[in-house]
Amino acid sequence: MPERKKPENGSVLKKTLHCRIEGMVQGVGFRYSTLHQARRLGLNGYVRNLWDGTVEVVAEGADEKLRQLERWLNHGPPGAVVRRIHSHYSPFQGVYRSFGIDF
């Protein structure tokens, strides 16, 4: 496996993670548990329920912390049943100052 390239100034590589989670993910505390996990990892962004029954997560921060959140999103909190997760990464934009629940 190739080694990930780190920025030349020694700082942490930052990215933005976009996820849409399908399954039994609404009404089971998924948003609040995601909020807790993201804040614990020091990430910024939001989580929200979508009209089609999925949950959307946008998170910014260190690449390794985002990957930890993505692994957690694959199963979610107790009571959730994650059937599928669509995720992709994009360049870091720095538009969020904290992590919250969007309504």
Secondary structure, 3 states (H helix, E strand, C coil): CCCCCCCCCCCCCEEEEEEEEEEECCCCCHHHHHHHHHHHCCCEEEEEECCCCCEEEEEEEEHHHHHHHHHHHCCCCCCCEEEEEEEEEEECCCCCCCEEECC
